[in-house]
Amino acid sequence: MKNQSKSGSFRTKGETIIAKAIRTVPGFGDTYRKFEQQLTLLQRSPSTLQNYGRSLAKLAIHFQIDPLHLGIEQINDFLYNLLKTSSPSKSYFRHTVYGLKSLYRIFGKDVKALQMPPVKDPDTLPVVLSKAEVKRLLACTTNIKHKVLLALLYSSGLRMNEARMLKITDIDSDRMQIHVRMGKGRKDRYVVLSSLLLKGLRAYYCKDRPQIYLFNGHTSGQPMGQRSIQWIINEAVEKSGIQKPATCHTLRHSFATHLLENGVDLFSIKEQLGHARIETTLVYLHIAQVTPRVVKSPLDSLYGQ
């Protein structure tokens, strides 16, 4: 028997952590509904709402208190123990801090928001596959749908959610472009469509006949799920024998790095990736194996020197 919570989530044996927090923590339901409403009005992405919401729900369940009413010392103790006694992903720590900041600002507690600890940008460089490793990854994937998906992630540098939300109509074979709708920051952009990928897409379409979304999920009319895509790349990495901790985002990093090594300028790479700031794209300068060019004066080039 399923019961629908006020948040719209269903309570089953596998209820979401947000639904559990709404059910078990007094006052969290009302707080979360306003939080959800305001983030939606601010046009934040569904993934941002989900990540922040989960982090707040974990806090609520841990303390059995609405996070809106937590003291700074309680929050600092929680974050300290999170970093010291476990191995949280950097994204989880970031989502917790940013989720709390957003919560307090929405409820007019700006002073409290300013007391949240800073989130340090990671010092580590992203993992990048070599061209040979990308070839191995694709070669060991025999399922045509899976192969085309991996090729798409690498050949166009898409984020996972951008790829899974693509519709058949977003493939523009005349202009050899892919229309990415509502990417990160809720911005549209066009990215390059590989001619080799187009051949693969046509073969895949003839075989699987996807409807609406380019990569349909198990439910009719719905896109492929995130976990399915993660499983596909994990399976491919294991089969290929690649020892690097490769993920979907690794293919995006590899796309950018290989473009830079092929001589594409940073601004063009920035536009392809959909970065808001060029500083984000500059990280690939530290990874790409680019041979330094000899600097010549433009005066010499004026006279063919």
N, C-alpha and C positions, 0 to 999 in steps of 0.2 A: 504494500500500500504506500503510495507516495503522497506526501503532504507538501504543499508549496509554501515556502517561507515568504515573508513580506518583501524580501529582496528579489524575489523572482526565481531563487534557486530552489531546487527540489531536495527535500530531505529523504535520503535513502540510506542504506548501509554505507554508501560511499559519498555522503554529503560533503559539500565543499567546506573549507575551513571558514570561509566568510559566513556561510549559512549556520555553521556550528556556533560561531561567535555571536551571531544575532540571536540564536536560540538560547544560549547559556549565559551570556553576559548582560546584565541589566543596563539598559540605555544605549547599548551599542547599535541596535537596529535603527533608532532615530538618528544617531550620529552618522552612521554609514549612509543612510538614505540622502542626507543633506550633502555629505561628502561626494557621493556619486553624482548627485544633481549638479553640483557646482563644477566638478571636473568635466562633466558632459557639456555644460554651458561654456566652459573655457576651451572646448573642442580638443581636449586631450584624447589621445588614442585609447581604444579599448584595452590594449595591452598595458598601458600606463595605469589605468584604473584598476585593472586586475592585479598588477604587481604591487601597487601601493595598498590596495584593499587587503590582499593576503597578509602583507606585513603588519598592518594595523590589527587584523584579526588575530594573528599570532600573539601580538602584545596583549590584546584584550583577554585571550584565553589564558595566557601565562599568569597575568596578574588578577584575572577575574574582575577587572575594572575597565570601564570605558577609557581608552587611551587619552581622550580629551581631558580627563581628570587626573592623569598621572603626574607626579612631581618630577622635577628635573633630576633629582638624585636617583629616583627609581629608574628613569630612562637611561641615565648614564651607567648605572649598575648593570642594566640589561645589556646595553651595547658593549660595555667592557667585558662582561662574561661571554658575550657572543664572540668576541674577537680572541679572548684568552683561553676559553675552555672548549672550544669546538673549532671546526674548520668550515666556516660559512663561505659561500661564494661572495665575491666582492659585490656582485649585483644585489644579493640579498641585503647586505649591510647598507648599500646605497639606497635601495628601495625603502628600507625602514626609516632611514634619516629623511629622505625626501618626502616620504609619505607623511611623516609627522610634521614636517615643515608646512606642507600643503594643508594638512588638517588644521593646524593652529592658525594659519593665515585666513582660512575660510571662516573660522569662528572668531576672528578678530583678536587673536592672541599673538600679535606680531612680536612682542617682546620674548615670548616663549619660543617662537620660531627661530629667532636670532640666537637663542641659547643652544640650539642643536649643534653637534660637533661638525666640523667640515668633512667633506668627502674628498679624499685625496685621489687624484687621477692615478691610474696604475702606471708604474714605471716600466713594466715589462712590455716588450715588443710583441705584436701579434704573431701567432703561428702562421707560417706560409708554406705551402707545398711547392716543390720544384715542378717544372713542366713535366718531367718524367714521372713524378708521383701522380700528377693529375691524370696522365695517360693510363697509368696502372689502375687508378681508381675507376675510370670509365670502362677500361677493358674487362675488369672482373665483374662488372654489373651486367647480367644477362637480361633481366626484365626490362623491356623497352621503356615502360613508363618511368621506372626508377632511373634508368640511364639518361633519359631525356631531362628529367628533373635535375639530376646532378650536373649535366652539361649546361643547363640553363643557369643554375646558380653560379657556375664558374664563368660562363661566356658573357654574362651580362652584369655580374656583380650584385645581384639582388639580395636583399635581406630575406630571411626565411618567410616571414609573413607577407612580404611583397610577392614572392613567388607563389605561395599557396593561394593568394587572393586574386591571381591573374585570371581573367576571363578569356575565352577564345577570341573574342572581338578585340582584345588588347594587342594581338599580334598583327602588326602592319607589315605584310610581306612586300608591298609596293615600295614603301619608304625604307624597308629593312630596319624597322624600329619596334620597340616594345613600349607600350604606354603603361607606365606605373602610376596607378591612381591612389591618391591618399597615402603616400609613403610616410616615413617618419616626419613628424612635424605637420602632418596632414597636407603635404604638398605633392602635386603631380609632377612627373618628369618623363622624358623619353630616354631610353637607353638603347645601346646598339643591339641589333639582332644578327647573330652569326649566320652566314649562309649554310654552314655545316649543321648548325642547330635547326635551321628551318627544314632541312631534309629530314632530320630526325623527328621533328614535330609532325611533319606530314605523314611519315610512316606510323608514328604512334597514334595519330588521329584516325587513320584508316583502320588500324587494328582495334583500338579501344573505344572509339566514338564517344569521347567525353561530352558532357552536356553542361552548358553555361560556363562552369569553371574549367580552366585548362587541366587541372588535376583534381578530379572529383574524389570526394571522400566516400566512406561506406554508406552514408546517408544520402539519399537522392536529393540533388539540388544544393548540396553543401560542399565546401572545399575540403581538400585533404587536411587532416589534423596535424598539429605540430608534432605530436609524439610519433606519428607515422613517418614524417620526414626525418626526424631524429634517428629513428630506427633504420631507415634506408641508408643514411650516411654512415652510421655506426657499423652496419653490416658490410658496407663497401670498404670501409677502412680496415676492418678485420680481415676480409678476404684478400685485400691487396697487400697485406703485410706491412702497411705503413705504421711506423712506430710513434709518429707524432700524435699529440692529442687533437685530432682534427674534428671540426664541427662544420655545420653549415656556414658559419661566419668565416671559417678558414678558407672556404672557396671564394668568398667575397674579398678577403685579404689577398689571396693569390691572384685574383683578377686584377686588382689595383697594382700590385707589385709587378706583375708580368707586363702590364700596360706601360708602366714607367720604364721597365727594362727594354721595352720595344720602342722607346723614344717618344711616347705620348706625353704632352705637357701636363703639369700638375692641375692647372685650372680645368682642363678637359676631364681629367680623372675625377676631380671634385664634383663636376656636374653629373657625370655618370653615376657616381656613388650617392648623390643626393645629400652631400654634406652641407651644413649651413655655413661652416667656416672653413677657410683654406687651412687653418692651423690643424684641423683634424686630419686633413689629407697629408700634411707634411711628415707624418710618422713613417710613411712608406719610403721616404728618402733614406731612412736609417736601415732599411731592409733590402731594398733593391740593389742588385749588383750592376751598377751603372759605371761605365768607364768615364773618368773625368775628361772633358774636352779641353783642348788648348784654346785659351781665350785670345782672340785676335781683335785688334782695333777696328771699329767700323769704318774708319777713314781709309784703311787699306782696301777694304772690300769695295769702296766707292770707285776705286781705280783698278780693280781686278788683281790686286796684289795677293 
